[in-house]
Amino acid sequence: MSAEEIFTIAIGGKTYVYPIISSEIRPGAYADLLLINPDHPQMVPNYNTVSNIVYSCGEEAIDTVVCNGEVLMQNRQIPDETTVIAEAKRCSAGLLAKIGRD
């Protein structure tokens, strides 16, 4: 598969993979997006942005995350990160207890 094909699938362009996801930008559509820092070392040199994203870009290059219209991370900062981590630990402990692995 080419980088373009992988990228298209990743953003929901192939609706047979994730039928409820659309790559449309319109009122009522899911508002999920990532802002990637084009100056991050993983994105340099930038001969082909799609190839860089597919083959080189890691979480370190992601600057901002928006999920369902809500900003979850901005400027690499997660608001109230300690609460998010505490809640994740609480949930994982509950799941482990349910399967008898506490």
C-alpha positions as a Markdown table, in Angstrom:
| # | Residue | x | y | z |
|---|---|---|---|---|
| 1 | Met | 0.0 | 0.0 | 0.0 |
| 2 | Ser | 1.2 | 3.5 | -0.7 |
| 3 | Ala | 1.4 | 6.2 | 2.0 |
| 4 | Glu | -1.6 | 7.9 | 0.4 |
| 5 | Glu | -3.7 | 4.8 | 0.7 |
| 6 | Ile | -2.8 | 4.2 | 4.3 |
| 7 | Phe | -3.4 | 7.9 | 5.1 |
| 8 | Thr | -6.9 | 7.7 | 3.4 |
| 9 | Ile | -7.8 | 4.7 | 5.5 |
| 10 | Ala | -6.5 | 6.3 | 8.7 |
| 11 | Ile | -8.6 | 9.4 | 8.3 |
| 12 | Gly | -11.8 | 7.4 | 7.6 |
| 13 | Gly | -11.8 | 8.0 | 3.8 |
| 14 | Lys | -12.6 | 4.3 | 3.2 |
| 15 | Thr | -16.0 | 4.2 | 4.8 |
| 16 | Tyr | -16.2 | 0.3 | 4.6 |
| 17 | Val | -13.5 | 0.2 | 7.3 |
| 18 | Tyr | -15.2 | 2.5 | 9.8 |
| 19 | Pro | -18.8 | 3.1 | 8.4 |
| 20 | Ile | -19.7 | 5.8 | 11.0 |
| 21 | Ile | -16.6 | 7.9 | 10.4 |
| 22 | Ser | -16.6 | 10.5 | 7.7 |
| 23 | Ser | -13.7 | 12.7 | 6.5 |
| 24 | Glu | -16.2 | 15.5 | 5.7 |
| 25 | Ile | -15.9 | 18.9 | 7.4 |
| 26 | Arg | -19.5 | 20.0 | 7.9 |
| 27 | Pro | -22.0 | 20.9 | 10.7 |
| 28 | Gly | -23.0 | 17.8 | 12.6 |
| 29 | Ala | -19.9 | 15.7 | 11.5 |
| 30 | Tyr | -17.4 | 14.4 | 14.0 |
| 31 | Ala | -14.9 | 17.1 | 14.8 |
| 32 | Asp | -11.8 | 15.0 | 15.4 |
| 33 | Leu | -8.4 | 16.3 | 14.3 |
| 34 | Leu | -4.7 | 16.5 | 15.1 |
| 35 | Leu | -2.5 | 19.5 | 14.6 |
| 36 | Ile | 1.0 | 18.4 | 13.7 |
| 37 | Asn | 4.1 | 20.6 | 14.2 |
| 38 | Pro | 5.7 | 20.7 | 10.7 |
| 39 | Asp | 9.0 | 21.9 | 12.3 |
| 40 | His | 9.3 | 18.9 | 14.5 |
| 41 | Pro | 12.4 | 16.8 | 13.6 |
| 42 | Gln | 10.2 | 13.8 | 12.7 |
| 43 | Met | 8.6 | 16.0 | 10.0 |
| 44 | Val | 11.9 | 17.2 | 8.5 |
| 45 | Pro | 12.8 | 17.2 | 5.7 |
| 46 | Asn | 9.3 | 17.6 | 4.3 |
| 47 | Tyr | 9.5 | 16.3 | 0.7 |
| 48 | Asn | 6.1 | 14.6 | 1.1 |
| 49 | Thr | 3.8 | 15.5 | 4.1 |
| 50 | Val | 1.6 | 12.4 | 3.8 |
| 51 | Ser | 4.6 | 10.1 | 3.7 |
| 52 | Asn | 6.1 | 11.9 | 6.7 |
| 53 | Ile | 2.9 | 11.5 | 8.7 |
| 54 | Val | 2.5 | 7.8 | 7.8 |
| 55 | Tyr | 6.1 | 6.7 | 8.1 |
| 56 | Ser | 7.9 | 9.2 | 10.4 |
| 57 | Cys | 5.4 | 11.1 | 12.6 |
| 58 | Gly | 5.1 | 10.0 | 16.2 |
| 59 | Glu | 3.2 | 11.4 | 19.1 |
| 60 | Glu | 6.0 | 13.9 | 19.9 |
| 61 | Ala | 5.1 | 15.9 | 16.7 |
| 62 | Ile | 1.5 | 16.2 | 17.7 |
| 63 | Asp | 0.7 | 19.7 | 19.1 |
| 64 | Thr | -3.1 | 19.8 | 19.5 |
| 65 | Val | -5.8 | 17.1 | 19.7 |
| 66 | Val | -9.5 | 17.8 | 19.1 |
| 67 | Cys | -12.0 | 15.0 | 19.7 |
| 68 | Asn | -15.7 | 15.4 | 18.9 |
| 69 | Gly | -15.2 | 19.2 | 19.0 |
| 70 | Glu | -13.5 | 19.3 | 22.4 |
| 71 | Val | -9.9 | 20.3 | 22.7 |
| 72 | Leu | -8.1 | 17.5 | 24.6 |
| 73 | Met | -4.6 | 18.8 | 24.2 |
| 74 | Gln | -3.3 | 22.2 | 23.1 |
| 75 | Asn | 0.4 | 23.2 | 22.8 |
| 76 | Arg | 1.3 | 19.7 | 24.0 |
| 77 | Gln | -0.5 | 20.4 | 27.3 |
| 78 | Ile | -3.4 | 18.3 | 28.6 |
| 79 | Pro | -5.7 | 20.3 | 30.9 |
| 80 | Asp | -5.9 | 18.7 | 34.4 |
| 81 | Glu | -3.6 | 15.9 | 33.3 |
| 82 | Thr | -3.3 | 14.5 | 36.9 |
| 83 | Thr | -7.1 | 14.0 | 37.1 |
| 84 | Val | -7.1 | 12.2 | 33.7 |
| 85 | Ile | -4.3 | 9.9 | 34.8 |
| 86 | Ala | -6.0 | 9.2 | 38.2 |
| 87 | Glu | -9.3 | 8.4 | 36.4 |
| 88 | Ala | -7.5 | 6.1 | 33.9 |
| 89 | Lys | -5.9 | 4.2 | 36.8 |
| 90 | Arg | -9.2 | 3.9 | 38.6 |
| 91 | Cys | -10.9 | 2.5 | 35.5 |
| 92 | Ser | -8.1 | 0.1 | 34.7 |
| 93 | Ala | -8.2 | -1.2 | 38.4 |
| 94 | Gly | -11.9 | -1.8 | 38.0 |
| 95 | Leu | -11.5 | -3.7 | 34.8 |
| 96 | Leu | -8.8 | -5.8 | 36.3 |
| 97 | Ala | -10.9 | -6.6 | 39.3 |
| 98 | Lys | -13.8 | -7.7 | 37.0 |
| 99 | Ile | -11.6 | -10.3 | 35.4 |
| 100 | Gly | -10.0 | -11.3 | 38.7 |
| 101 | Arg | -6.6 | -9.8 | 38.1 |
| 102 | Asp | -6.5 | -7.2 | 40.9 |
